[in-house]
């Protein structure tokens, strides 16, 4: 059965076998990050609404979970910022009541974490995976391109206050982009903020596959390792390379092969591949990232955007 709101289980670098729940239609978000793998934000907003009907999500969960699949997490993520769904808290209550055996995670850009209602709704999950890419307003606006009402300082304070009431784990992700937030002054601000937030893990990330603007490049591994040394003794790590996803037992090598065969016939965009394979964009990105890291495929610029072709 093809689901509208569920995707995966996804071979996640951080969450193992993760069943994704897409709480937001594409592409509703509070930011328009230059590196986003899902694509450009078409509805830049901080207004919380029931963008996706809660009852329809619960119906799909009942169908999928009746067989009691082996999952490491059920994860709120998807095509936009999941916290924008005003029924998120009700979904946490539903999962806790009917499926207490599963852990709950939420991947968020942190932009609404200062909101007390949002903090209450997230208080009963197991793992929060928030982002904090920049502390200076200049870098924040250049890298994340947020809604005009958002401030980096409010995000930092929101993460600090949430840590004080949250008993679960916080795995803070920092996406590093050359020339924007890898400079000494930016790293100093980030490190200072991390000391106050007291996350259980600080996870450094960089470009895995094309973002929404041309010319972006990943931060070299050597530079990432230098930044790790700068952040120590804080609990900092580099997120595992995309190729290591194949070690996850949820990695479907048939999907990997299907992508290669499709691209062998003609170059495809990520949207082409999603439509043909019936995959959610977040799920597809895991496989594209792996194939790119192994240099089995490459990106080329076309009239409709970025295409993927075999690396000859």
C-alpha positions, 0 to 999 in steps of 0.5 A: 500500500502506498501511503500519503503521509508515511515514508520509509522505513528510511536508512537514517544516518542518525536514527537507524531504522526510521519511519518518517511522518510527513506533517507538512505539505511541500514546501511549507517551511519557516526557512529557505535554506540554501542547502536544502535537499528537499527544494526551495520553500514555496510557502515561507511562514511561521504560522502553525496550522493543521496542514496535514489532517491528523486523523488521516495520519493516524489511519495510516499509522494503524495500517502500517504498525499493525504488523509490529515492524521493527523500528528504531524510531518514528520520526516527525520530518518530511517536506517542510518544518514539522513543528508548523503542524498545530496538531503535532502534540496530539500526534505525540499523545496518540503514539504514546497511547496506542504504540508506546513500544516505539521511540519518537524523534523530531527533526526540526530547524529550531525556529519555533523552539522558543514557543512555550506551547511547542516546548510542551508538545515536544516534551514527551518525545525521546529525541529532538534533533534540532538545527543551529547553523548560525548564531550571528544574524548575518550568517543566519540570514545568508545560510538559512534565509528565514522568515523575516520575523525570526531571530537567531538569538531567539532560537538559541535562547529557545534551545537553552530553555527547552534543555532545562525542561526536557528529559529526553536526548538532544542531538544538535546538528550544525550544517557547515558551509564554506565561507559562511559559518566556518570562519573563526568568529562564527565558530566561536559563537556556535561553540559558546551557544553549544556550551549553554544549550548542553546538547547530548550530541553535537553533530557536524554536517555538510553538503551531501547532494545539491542544495537549492542554489548553484555553486555550493560545495561541502566542507572538506573532511580535514576542516571538519576534523579541525572543527571537532578539535575546536569544539572538544571537550563538548560531545561533538562528532561528524555525521557518518558518511553517506556510503555507510548507510548501506550498512543499515539493515533497512537499506534497500539495495533493490531501490539502489539498483532501480535508481541506477537502471533508470539513470542509465536510460536517461538523466533524471531529476529527483522529482522524476525519480520520486514519481517513478519509484513512488518514494518520498523525497527524504527517502530518495535523498538517502540513496542519492547521497550514497550513490553520489558519495561512491561516485556511481552517479553525478549531477548535471545542470538541465533546463528543469534543474539538477539532473542525475546521470551515471558517472562515466 
